[in-house]
Amino acid sequence: MPEWEDIFEEQGRVFTEPHQDMEWVVQVFQEYQVRRVLDVGCGSGRHLVYLSKRGFETYGFDISQRALSLAQEWLQEEGLHSAIIEHRMEERFPYDDAFFDAVVSTQVIHHNRMSEILFTVSEIERVLRSGGILFVSFPRLSGVPSEGDKDWELEQIEPGTYIPRSGPEAGIAHHYFTEDETYKVFANFDIQSIHMDETNHRCVLGIKR
């Protein structure tokens, strides 16, 4: 998608600090003896670097070639390795069933219509082993999204899904999850925590049944 190429080309490493919950997530990973972790929509690599430094075997994919180049550069700077590839989350993941012990995806899966989000979650379920850990974050629906994004000129394309016509992510779908949707979409996980982070994104940590 050209929009993401433009964003990473213009902004470089869009995120440099790990998500605020990542230290806690690592503690959970250690408790559940996680070894192999997939980052869905890894971007420029902040969580690949963070998790690889802590001894996890990391994999990641992203739609943006530029993001992957930035991630590879960052990993090399740190003397780390991660198996990263270009791939779309709307397509079957190129991994075997139950290949991963954990999956992370922060501020990524909501960039689609609900039908595509459900497909992405089904693929996460397929490649995650039983008892594996999922940590994901996405925006919540609280009132009218345009109240918080006045400069984006949001256009609703289906219930809960909007496309900004201006701003830094113009043309990219954004789905705002209700609380009920959250439980339905992740119905095959035992939810251990649902909470809001400091960027007003809902965070979910679950264990695959």
C-alpha positions as CSV (number, residue, x, y, z in Angstrom):
1,M,0.0,0.0,0.0
2,P,1.7,3.3,-1.2
3,E,0.4,5.2,1.9
4,W,2.5,3.2,4.3
5,E,5.5,3.4,2.0
6,D,5.1,7.2,2.1
7,I,4.7,7.4,5.8
8,F,7.9,5.4,6.5
9,E,9.8,7.1,3.8
10,E,8.9,10.5,5.2
11,Q,9.0,9.7,9.0
12,G,11.6,7.0,9.2
13,R,11.3,4.9,12.4
14,V,7.8,5.9,13.1
15,F,8.0,4.4,16.6
16,T,11.2,4.0,18.5
17,E,10.0,3.2,22.0
18,P,8.3,-0.1,22.8
19,H,4.6,-0.1,23.8
20,Q,4.2,0.9,27.5
21,D,3.0,-2.6,28.4
22,M,5.8,-4.5,26.7
23,E,7.8,-5.1,29.9
24,W,4.8,-6.7,31.5
25,V,4.1,-8.7,28.3
26,V,7.6,-10.1,28.5
27,Q,7.0,-11.1,32.1
28,V,3.9,-13.0,30.9
29,F,5.9,-14.6,28.1
30,Q,8.5,-15.8,30.5
31,E,5.9,-17.2,32.8
32,Y,4.4,-19.2,29.9
33,Q,7.8,-20.3,28.6
34,V,7.4,-18.4,25.3
35,R,10.2,-18.8,22.8
36,R,9.0,-18.0,19.3
37,V,7.2,-14.7,18.8
38,L,5.5,-13.2,15.7
39,D,5.0,-9.4,15.3
40,V,2.1,-8.8,12.9
41,G,2.7,-5.4,11.2
42,C,6.2,-5.0,12.7
43,G,6.8,-1.6,11.1
44,S,10.3,-0.3,11.6
45,G,11.0,-3.0,14.2
46,R,10.6,-1.5,17.7
47,H,9.3,-4.7,19.2
48,L,11.5,-7.0,17.1
49,V,14.5,-5.2,18.6
50,Y,13.0,-5.2,22.1
51,L,12.1,-8.8,22.2
52,S,15.2,-10.1,20.4
53,K,17.3,-8.3,23.0
54,R,15.5,-10.3,25.6
55,G,16.3,-13.6,24.1
56,F,13.2,-14.4,22.1
57,E,13.2,-15.9,18.6
58,T,11.4,-13.2,16.6
59,Y,9.6,-13.2,13.4
60,G,7.7,-10.3,11.8
61,F,6.0,-9.1,8.6
62,D,4.8,-5.8,7.3
63,I,3.3,-4.5,4.1
64,S,5.9,-1.7,3.7
65,Q,9.3,-2.5,2.1
66,R,10.6,0.7,3.5
67,A,9.6,-0.2,7.0
68,L,11.3,-3.6,6.7
69,S,14.5,-1.9,5.5
70,L,14.4,0.3,8.5
71,A,13.8,-2.7,10.8
72,Q,16.7,-4.6,9.2
73,E,19.0,-1.7,9.6
74,W,18.0,-1.3,13.3
75,L,18.5,-5.0,14.0
76,Q,21.9,-4.9,12.4
77,E,22.9,-1.9,14.4
78,E,22.1,-3.8,17.6
79,G,23.7,-7.0,16.4
80,L,20.4,-8.9,16.4
81,H,18.6,-11.2,14.0
82,S,14.9,-11.5,13.2
83,A,13.1,-13.4,10.4
84,I,11.2,-10.5,8.7
85,I,9.4,-10.6,5.4
86,E,7.0,-8.5,3.3
87,H,3.5,-9.7,3.6
88,R,-0.1,-8.5,3.9
89,M,-2.1,-9.4,6.9
90,E,-5.2,-9.9,4.7
91,E,-3.5,-12.9,3.1
92,R,-2.8,-16.4,4.6
93,F,0.2,-16.1,6.9
94,P,3.3,-18.0,5.5
95,Y,3.8,-20.1,8.6
96,D,2.7,-23.5,9.7
97,D,-0.1,-24.2,12.1
98,A,0.8,-23.7,15.8
99,F,4.2,-22.4,14.9
100,F,4.4,-19.6,17.4
101,D,4.3,-19.4,21.2
102,A,3.1,-15.8,21.1
103,V,1.9,-13.1,18.7
104,V,2.0,-9.3,19.2
105,S,0.4,-6.6,17.1
106,T,0.2,-3.0,18.3
107,Q,-1.9,-0.4,16.5
108,V,-2.1,-2.6,13.3
109,I,-5.1,-4.9,12.9
110,H,-7.7,-2.1,13.0
111,H,-6.4,-0.8,9.6
112,N,-9.1,-2.7,7.7
113,R,-12.7,-3.5,7.3
114,M,-14.2,-5.9,9.9
115,S,-14.3,-8.8,7.4
116,E,-10.5,-8.5,6.9
117,I,-9.9,-8.0,10.6
118,L,-11.7,-11.3,11.3
119,F,-9.6,-13.0,8.7
120,T,-6.4,-11.7,10.3
121,V,-7.4,-12.8,13.7
122,S,-8.3,-16.3,12.3
123,E,-4.8,-16.5,10.9
124,I,-3.3,-15.4,14.2
125,E,-5.3,-18.2,15.9
126,R,-4.0,-20.7,13.3
127,V,-0.3,-20.0,13.7
128,L,-0.5,-19.7,17.5
129,R,-0.2,-22.9,19.5
130,S,-2.8,-23.8,22.0
131,G,-2.0,-22.0,25.3
132,G,-0.1,-19.4,23.3
133,I,-0.2,-15.7,24.2
134,L,-1.7,-12.9,22.2
135,F,-1.1,-9.2,22.9
136,V,-2.8,-6.7,20.6
137,S,-3.8,-3.1,20.8
138,F,-6.3,-1.0,18.7
139,P,-8.5,2.1,19.0
140,R,-11.8,1.9,20.8
141,L,-15.1,3.4,19.7
142,S,-16.0,6.1,22.3
143,G,-18.5,8.6,20.9
144,V,-17.9,9.9,17.4
145,P,-14.2,9.3,16.3
146,S,-14.1,12.7,14.5
147,E,-14.4,14.4,17.9
148,G,-10.8,13.3,18.5
149,D,-9.6,13.5,14.9
150,K,-11.1,16.8,13.7
151,D,-8.3,17.3,11.2
152,W,-8.7,13.9,9.5
153,E,-12.1,14.4,7.8
154,L,-13.3,10.9,8.6
155,E,-15.7,9.2,6.2
156,Q,-17.6,6.2,7.6
157,I,-17.5,3.2,5.2
158,E,-19.2,0.6,7.4
159,P,-20.3,0.5,11.1
160,G,-17.2,1.5,13.2
161,T,-14.9,1.8,10.2
162,Y,-13.7,5.1,8.9
163,I,-11.3,6.4,6.3
164,P,-9.5,9.8,6.9
165,R,-9.5,12.0,3.8
166,S,-6.7,14.2,5.2
167,G,-4.0,14.0,7.8
168,P,-1.0,11.6,8.1
169,E,-3.0,8.4,7.4
170,A,-5.3,9.7,4.7
171,G,-6.9,6.8,2.7
172,I,-6.1,4.2,5.3
173,A,-9.0,2.4,7.0
174,H,-9.4,2.7,10.8
175,H,-11.8,0.4,12.6
176,Y,-12.9,1.6,16.1
177,F,-13.8,-1.4,18.3
178,T,-16.6,-1.4,20.7
179,E,-16.2,-3.4,23.9
180,D,-18.7,-6.0,22.7
181,E,-16.8,-6.4,19.4
182,T,-13.6,-7.0,21.3
183,Y,-14.9,-10.0,23.1
184,K,-16.6,-11.4,19.9
185,V,-13.5,-11.0,17.7
186,F,-11.3,-12.7,20.3
187,A,-13.8,-15.3,21.4
188,N,-11.3,-18.1,21.0
189,F,-9.0,-16.6,23.7
190,D,-9.2,-16.6,27.4
191,I,-8.9,-12.9,28.0
192,Q,-6.5,-12.1,30.9
193,S,-6.6,-8.4,30.6
194,I,-8.4,-5.6,28.7
195,H,-7.3,-2.1,29.5
196,M,-6.7,1.3,28.0
197,D,-3.2,2.6,27.3
198,E,-2.0,6.2,27.5
199,T,-2.7,6.7,23.8
200,N,-6.4,5.7,24.3
201,H,-6.0,2.3,22.6
202,R,-7.6,-0.8,24.0
203,C,-5.1,-3.5,24.9
204,V,-5.9,-7.1,25.0
205,L,-3.9,-10.0,26.4
206,G,-5.3,-13.4,25.9
207,I,-4.4,-17.1,26.0
208,K,-5.5,-19.2,23.0
209,R,-7.8,-22.0,24.0
